[in-house]
Each structure stands twice: as C-alpha cells, then as structure tokens.
Amino acid sequence: MSDASAASFDFDLIVIGAGYGGFDAAKHAADHGLRTAIVESRDMGGTCVNRGCVPSKALLAASGRVRELADVEHLRGFGIHAAPVRFERQKIADHANQLVATIRTNLTKTLERAGATILRGKGRLEGSQRVAVREASGIERVYSARDVIIATGSDPFVPPGIETDGRTVFTSDEAISLEWLPRWIAIIGSGYIGLEFADVYTALGCEVTMIEALDRVMPTFDPDIAKIAARNLIDGRDIDARSGVLAKSVTPGSPVRIELVEMASREPVEILEVDAVLVATGRVPVSKDLNLASVGVTTNRGFIPVDEAMRVLVDGNPVPHLWAVGDVTGKMMLAHTAAAQGGVAVDNILGHQRLIDYRSIPAATFTHPEISSVGLSEADAKELAAADGFELGLVRSYFKANSKALAELESDGLMKLLFNRSSGEVLGAHIYGLHAADLIQEIANAVARRQSVRELAHEVHTHPTLSEVVEVAYKQAAATLV
Ligand SMILES: Cc1cc2nc3c(=O)[nH]c(=O)nc-3n(C[C@H](O)[C@H](O)[C@H](O)COP(=O)(O)OP(=O)(O)OC[C@H]3O[C@@H](n4cnc5c(N)ncnc54)[C@H](O)[C@@H]3O)c2cc1C
C-alpha cells in the first residue's frame, strides 16, 4: 500500500467496539503507528470491565473473605476462633463499582495516550472499508479506513419463556451491581457465570437453587473435575442443584414463579416460588445491527465467521480488509481470547503473518477453590489419539499430596494431565483446587510451545508451592512414556 493511497482513507484502522478485544487491537495498532479510531456505543471497556470479569472478581474477592472468616471449622483447624463475621452489602458493591470506574478510566487514558481516536456512537459497516457512526445526538458520520475490525462482543442470552425485569429476574448485567441479597435465589445455568455467582451468593448467606437443563451440573467442565468440584462447590453449600430440568417459564414478581419441566419429556416437575432468579444461560453475539449484508457476510447464528488470522470469511474466503475478534466470533468467549485475537488481527494488518492458537488459551472459573483448564478435553484428546494413531496418556495429581495445600488446610483438589504417550507432548490439563487459575498458566505455556513432559519433568519447582502439583503430574507422565 503506497503512502498516497493510505492517506486517502480517514484512518488506517477503525475498530468497532471498545471491549477487551477492541481495546487490545486499537492500542496495538496505534502503538505501531497506524492512524486508529475506535467506536464505542456504551461503556469503554465493554463487558469484561463493566459487567464481567472485573466487577465479578471484585465481588468474589470480598465474598470469598466472608466465606473464609465464617468457616469456623476451617479456622479451628489452625487454632483460630474468630468473632461472627459481619459485612455491608453496599460496601461490597461499592468496591466492585470503584474498581470498574478505575479500570475504565485507565483503559480510556491508555488508548488516548497511544494516539487512538475515540469515536462515541454506534458503528455499522457501509460497504467495504467504510464505517458509519451514529452519535447519541442522532448525527451520523461516515469514515473510511483501510482496515476495519469488528469487536462488538456479546450480550446475555435469555431463553424463550423467561421474562426479565432487571430486579427480581435478571442476568449477570444486573447481578453484578449486587443491589440486594435475595433470601432464596434460583440460578438458571451451571456454567462458569452461574457457578461464580453461586459462590458469591452462598458466601453472603443466600440459599441457592441451581437449575441445569442438561443431564449433569457443570456440563461444560471435565467430568472428573466437575464431580470432585461439585462435591465442595455445590453439595457442600446451601445449594439445591437440579439437572435435567428446564425452566419452561419464569415470571418476575414477588415471589418469582418458575415452571419446571423435565428436559427430556417436557412433563411438569414443579412450580418453584423464589425471591429472585439469575439467568446465566450463555451469551449471544452482538452483530445484527452491523449491516454485514453490505459486505456480503452471513453469520452463523449471529457469530461472525473468521479464519485463524481473524479475517472475516464469506463462503470460506476472506473479505479484504475486514477482520473480527472477540466474543462476536464465538471462539472461547473469554477476555484474554478477545485480546489475543485483537493482537493477531493487527499483526496481520501490519503485514506479519500470525495465526491464533486456541489450544494454548487457558480458561478459569474463580470459585473458591478455582477451576481451570487448557487444551483438549479428554474426549477430544481421545479422538485426536485415534485419528493420529498415538496412545493417549492421562495422569492425576492430587492436592492432598501437596505440602502447601496441606499447610493451608485446603487439600481438596485434582489436576488431570493429558499427553501423547509417544512424543510426550502436553495436550491438555484440567484443574480443580486452590489457585487453579494461576496454576494453569504453566501448562498453557507448555501447550503453546508444544513441549514434551520428557523435558518438563526436569524443571525444578519451588518447595513448598502449589506448583508442585504440576511438577508431580509432569513426572508421573514422563514415567509412563512408551
Ligand atoms: C459475569 C461475567 C464474568 C466474566 N468473567 C470473565 C473472566 O473472569 N475472565 C475472562 O476472560 N472473561 C470473563 N468474561 C467474559 C468476557 O467478559 C468477554 O469474553 C469479553 O468481554 C469479550 O470481549 P469483547 O471485546 O469481544 O466484547 P465486549 O467486552 O462485549 O465488548 C464489546 C463492546 O462493543 C460495543 N459495541 C457493540 N456494538 C457496537 C456498535 N455497533 N458500535 C459501537 N460499539 C458497539 C459494546 O458496547 C461493548 O462495549 C465474563 C463475562 C461475564 C458476563
């Protein structure tokens, strides 16, 4: 691209959406000298900063401390007798709100310092290399850009039959502000968002009923990990978990009325009357108002098809100069995935060919204790082993054999490591236990480098640390290589 033709565009790059994906893309582009604009219609920072990762982790941090201080048995094990714990709901909510405000401000300043132009308004495509931005005042301006990245994210999914009022029946968007603590709350969905809120609510004294349509709770987790995690995170708490049942209808009010039917037969099961309902049944892409038809793009249930360089595809072929990153692509809908995709898209725009490696992207659930994973599930690893003709290795390493976990009196935990028994390559790991979200990074790095347990088993880990759970797994795995 010659300078003359580059200068004929208003910008080198326009990013639509300033969530984690858009932010990372815009910053990376501006840092590398691209004339960059980012369009945002709501709050800078998107879901993660305003309604997701950031405030939920603040609530989990505060409620986790309440849980710890209220756990008389656990404290007695150390010889500690604490006074009954008291907390102020509003102050916990304020902690989350203040953190959101701080991070949102920092992120906005970072973008401005990098030289990106922030355009406030709702963006949509106007054909190739053109973006229309409708400002809150109704004024619409059209900008041209050599490249456009769509990073419009996702919104909570509310299944048909469920009516929300934002007060008694709500999604994570409202739950995050912790406006009140219902005595009895039903959480629909036992994915990571449902589990994290169940952790918060039970720590703060609420009774929870968890409703899962699939035939086991925590259906998206490794089955062994789910089994051991559920013993503590669900069975050990004030949670009544129902699987194989569908919330056919939910009517807001006082009480909230839930009509439960059996998932398989749709036969009525029960009418529940609770104080509140949190709908945590997944997320849907935000793409319908983007005017994708103007560039011939057809979505897959709203998700924008992309290749591993983050180029938008039509019938499998890339649309020139159009990219998409983050939740709107439907790939591992996590903040760090969105950011990683943003980096990959911009590197390709800059002319450096780079592809995303989803296998090495970790995921974590910040319950107490945490759950994490990276790489292949056991089922996918089995399939790969059969297809590629290698023997799948699997070892388990237990927190109850770890000195640090024992010292903390938190030895409930398991790590499962999947690997190729011939080459030793690490294929995946699944962890439940204290600080599992931090522990997974070491294995994610090994997966990214396609490393073998043969070499990893020689790496020295600090004693006594939880990381020795990983060391034990590597050593066990290396001993079984064929
Ligand atoms: C309760 C909860 C907890 C979570 N916890 C974690 C966690 O701990 N770790 C983790 O990795 N992930 C977590 N996530 C997921 C994470 O928030 C998302 O994966 C991440 O925000 C996706 O980033 P994104 O940039 O793709 O989209 P988003 O963050 O959704 O941002 C998209 C932005 O685009 C804007 N936008 C949309 N359409 C337009 C338009 N037409 N014009 C202009 N702007 C537009 C939106 O207003 C929004 O600001 C959590 C999510 C939730 C709901």
The ligand as a MOL file (V3000), in Angstrom:
LIG
                    3D

  0  0  0     0  0            999 V3000
M  V30 BEGIN CTAB
M  V30 COUNTS 53 58 0 0 0
M  V30 BEGIN ATOM
M  V30 1 C -20.2560 -12.0840 34.5850 0
M  V30 2 C -19.1200 -12.3150 33.6300 0
M  V30 3 C -17.8810 -12.6640 34.1120 0
M  V30 4 C -16.8280 -12.8560 33.2440 0
M  V30 5 N -15.6130 -13.2140 33.7510 0
M  V30 6 C -14.5760 -13.4110 32.9250 0
M  V30 7 C -13.3030 -13.7300 33.4420 0
M  V30 8 O -13.1120 -13.8250 34.6570 0
M  V30 9 N -12.2860 -13.9030 32.5710 0
M  V30 10 C -12.4680 -13.7950 31.2230 0
M  V30 11 O -11.5080 -13.9730 30.4810 0
M  V30 12 N -13.6690 -13.4910 30.6970 0
M  V30 13 C -14.7170 -13.2930 31.5210 0
M  V30 14 N -15.9360 -12.9510 30.9970 0
M  V30 15 C -16.0880 -12.8890 29.5280 0
M  V30 16 C -15.5720 -11.5630 28.9920 0
M  V30 17 O -16.2340 -10.5080 29.6330 0
M  V30 18 C -15.7830 -11.4950 27.4880 0
M  V30 19 O -15.2370 -12.6330 26.8750 0
M  V30 20 C -15.1090 -10.2670 26.9070 0
M  V30 21 O -15.6560 -9.1120 27.4730 0
M  V30 22 C -15.2480 -10.2410 25.3880 0
M  V30 23 O -14.6490 -9.0870 24.9030 0
M  V30 24 P -15.0920 -8.4520 23.5110 0
M  V30 25 O -14.1370 -7.3310 23.2860 0
M  V30 26 O -15.2280 -9.4840 22.4960 0
M  V30 27 O -16.5690 -7.8990 23.7420 0
M  V30 28 P -17.2600 -6.9880 24.8260 0
M  V30 29 O -16.4750 -6.9080 26.0740 0
M  V30 30 O -18.6710 -7.4540 24.9190 0
M  V30 31 O -17.1970 -5.5380 24.1930 0
M  V30 32 C -17.8630 -5.1980 23.0290 0
M  V30 33 C -18.0790 -3.6940 23.0190 0
M  V30 34 O -18.6000 -3.3170 21.7590 0
M  V30 35 C -19.5860 -2.3210 21.9500 0
M  V30 36 N -20.4640 -2.3360 20.7810 0
M  V30 37 C -21.2920 -3.3290 20.3790 0
M  V30 38 N -21.8820 -2.9930 19.2110 0
M  V30 39 C -21.4020 -1.7710 18.8750 0
M  V30 40 C -21.6140 -0.9040 17.7720 0
M  V30 41 N -22.4220 -1.2350 16.7790 0
M  V30 42 N -20.9610 0.2750 17.7530 0
M  V30 43 C -20.1170 0.6310 18.7680 0
M  V30 44 N -19.8860 -0.1500 19.8220 0
M  V30 45 C -20.5060 -1.3460 19.8690 0
M  V30 46 C -20.2810 -2.7460 23.2280 0
M  V30 47 O -20.9470 -1.6400 23.8230 0
M  V30 48 C -19.0980 -3.2280 24.0480 0
M  V30 49 O -18.5550 -2.1800 24.8130 0
M  V30 50 C -17.0210 -12.7150 31.8490 0
M  V30 51 C -18.2640 -12.3540 31.3450 0
M  V30 52 C -19.3100 -12.1410 32.2250 0
M  V30 53 C -20.6440 -11.7470 31.6750 0
M  V30 END ATOM
M  V30 BEGIN BOND
M  V30 1 1 1 2
M  V30 2 1 2 3
M  V30 3 2 2 52
M  V30 4 2 3 4
M  V30 5 1 4 5
M  V30 6 1 4 50
M  V30 7 2 5 6
M  V30 8 1 6 7
M  V30 9 1 6 13
M  V30 10 2 7 8
M  V30 11 1 7 9
M  V30 12 1 9 10
M  V30 13 2 10 11
M  V30 14 1 10 12
M  V30 15 2 12 13
M  V30 16 1 13 14
M  V30 17 1 14 15
M  V30 18 1 14 50
M  V30 19 1 15 16
M  V30 20 1 16 17
M  V30 21 1 16 18
M  V30 22 1 18 19
M  V30 23 1 18 20
M  V30 24 1 20 21
M  V30 25 1 20 22
M  V30 26 1 22 23
M  V30 27 1 23 24
M  V30 28 2 24 25
M  V30 29 1 24 26
M  V30 30 1 24 27
M  V30 31 1 27 28
M  V30 32 2 28 29
M  V30 33 1 28 30
M  V30 34 1 28 31
M  V30 35 1 31 32
M  V30 36 1 32 33
M  V30 37 1 33 34
M  V30 38 1 33 48
M  V30 39 1 34 35
M  V30 40 1 35 36
M  V30 41 1 35 46
M  V30 42 1 36 37
M  V30 43 1 36 45
M  V30 44 2 37 38
M  V30 45 1 38 39
M  V30 46 1 39 40
M  V30 47 2 39 45
M  V30 48 1 40 41
M  V30 49 2 40 42
M  V30 50 1 42 43
M  V30 51 2 43 44
M  V30 52 1 44 45
M  V30 53 1 46 47
M  V30 54 1 46 48
M  V30 55 1 48 49
M  V30 56 2 50 51
M  V30 57 1 51 52
M  V30 58 1 52 53
M  V30 END BOND
M  V30 END CTAB
M  END
